[in-house]
Amino acid sequence: MHKLRLWFDWAEAHPKVWLDLVRIYLGIALFVRGLLLITNARTEFVSELVARSGQSWLLSAALLHYVTLAHFVGGAMLAFGVLTRIAAAVQLPVLAGAVLLVHRGEGLMATSQSLELSTLVLALLAVVTVAGPGPLSVDGEAHAHHPLPPGLPTELH
């Protein structure tokens, strides 16, 4: 019981580490989703996406490219913590579109649970956008090696 209490005390003293673990998981998951979109060789997959959107093929193709790049590049950036807030913010419109346009018709408690998962990822990305990088990130390392100039309030750091 004592070791468990020590673990809880450490976890409460390092909340940014836990947020970093969520950021890393989200980054890897989004990167894999982007990789799946890039490597999907089925031609009917793209035509199904275009048909479901109800938009012109040009707009659908542009959106598909944006979503793919946002997930692939933004996911890698999130996983490593490079430009963390920007990488998370780029994902927000994609997930908002998934929640409001794509999965909204399925409703809650559907067998696919896509609406619930997309909403959760959207909320977590919003948290990462606000919270920014933590100690387990390239951005966090940059802040650790380049402290604020003297004379600025420490709350900004």
Secondary structure in CASP SS format (residue, H / E / C, confidence):
PFRMAT SS
TARGET T0000
AUTHOR 0000-0000-0000
METHOD secondary structure of the structure
MODEL  1
M C 1.00
H H 1.00
K H 1.00
L H 1.00
R H 1.00
L H 1.00
W H 1.00
F H 1.00
D H 1.00
W H 1.00
A H 1.00
E H 1.00
A H 1.00
H C 1.00
P H 1.00
K H 1.00
V H 1.00
W H 1.00
L H 1.00
D H 1.00
L H 1.00
V H 1.00
R H 1.00
I H 1.00
Y H 1.00
L H 1.00
G H 1.00
I H 1.00
A H 1.00
L H 1.00
F H 1.00
V H 1.00
R H 1.00
G H 1.00
L H 1.00
L H 1.00
L H 1.00
I H 1.00
T H 1.00
N C 1.00
A C 1.00
R C 1.00
T H 1.00
E H 1.00
F H 1.00
V H 1.00
S H 1.00
E H 1.00
L H 1.00
V H 1.00
A H 1.00
R H 1.00
S H 1.00
G C 1.00
Q C 1.00
S C 1.00
W H 1.00
L H 1.00
L H 1.00
S H 1.00
A H 1.00
A H 1.00
L H 1.00
L H 1.00
H H 1.00
Y H 1.00
V H 1.00
T H 1.00
L H 1.00
A H 1.00
H H 1.00
F H 1.00
V H 1.00
G H 1.00
G H 1.00
A H 1.00
M H 1.00
L H 1.00
A H 1.00
F H 1.00
G C 1.00
V C 1.00
L C 1.00
T H 1.00
R H 1.00
I H 1.00
A H 1.00
A H 1.00
A H 1.00
V H 1.00
Q H 1.00
L H 1.00
P H 1.00
V H 1.00
L H 1.00
A H 1.00
G H 1.00
A H 1.00
V H 1.00
L H 1.00
L H 1.00
V H 1.00
H C 1.00
R H 1.00
G H 1.00
E H 1.00
G C 1.00
L C 1.00
M C 1.00
A C 1.00
T C 1.00
S C 1.00
Q C 1.00
S H 1.00
L H 1.00
E H 1.00
L H 1.00
S H 1.00
T H 1.00
L H 1.00
V H 1.00
L H 1.00
A H 1.00
L H 1.00
L H 1.00
A H 1.00
V H 1.00
V H 1.00
T H 1.00
V H 1.00
A H 1.00
G C 1.00
P C 1.00
G C 1.00
P C 1.00
L C 1.00
S C 1.00
V H 1.00
D H 1.00
G H 1.00
E H 1.00
A H 1.00
H H 1.00
A H 1.00
H H 1.00
H C 1.00
P C 1.00
L C 1.00
P C 1.00
P C 1.00
G C 1.00
L C 1.00
P C 1.00
T H 1.00
E H 1.00
L H 1.00
H C 1.00
END
